Amino acid sequence: MEEFGSSTIEILLGKTLNINRNLERSQQEKLTKLLQKHSTAFAWEYTDMKGIDPKTCIHHIYIEENSRPIRQPQRRMNPNLREIVKEELQKLLKVNFIYPISDSRWVSPLVIVPKKNSKWRVCIDYMELNKANLKDHFPLPFID
């Protein structure tokens, strides 16, 4: 099956990977064998990543001193998406990617975004929080 300029290859247990079709057939086969051999090194689901030390993935947000915390109200959500959001949040809670906080001075609303595979991605609108972030004095260089 060809899609988006790549070859789709089933790696393991129904998981698929898109490989650039500009690779020679022998390169694609070598890559596929390597990935199949080391398939347990990849996290296919959140639950595959249990046990990661939180110190390696905790992020600190530095806010400007004169910023006033903003608590945005929850946005209206399509009732059909509520169960999807609940399931996704339960997955993230179960693997300790997120944890409940009841006393935050900053509150940002959820945004549900469609993915290419017809599923939904749960995101958070951090625009107000971003406005209050300390600006980076050493930003990344331009990509070009």
C-alpha positions, 0 to 999 in steps of 0.5 A: 500500500502506497500513501503520502510518498512512502511505503507502508510496512507492518512492523509488529502486532498490527503496527505500521510505519511509513518509510520513504519510498525514495529509499532503495528496496534493499535499504527498506528491507534492512530498515524493516528488519532492524525495526522488527528486531528492536521493536520493543525499544519503541513506545507504540502507546502511552502504556509502553512508556511506564517507568520513565523517571519524571525528572527526565521529562518535567518542564518548568515554566518561568513567568514574568513577575508582573503577570496576573494569573488567568483562569479561563473557563472551560469551553463548550464541547461536543457531547460526542467528544466528551467520552473520547476526552475522558478516555484520553485523560484516563490514559494519561493519568494511568501512566503518570504523564499528567496528574490532578491539580486542584489549586492552580492559579492558571487554567487553560481550556481543552481543545479537541483537534481531528487527526489525519487518521480520523481520531481525535487529539486532546490539546490545551490552549496555552495562548494566555500562559504563553503571553506571560512566559519569560522570553528566551534570550537565546532562541533557536536559530532559524530553520533555514 
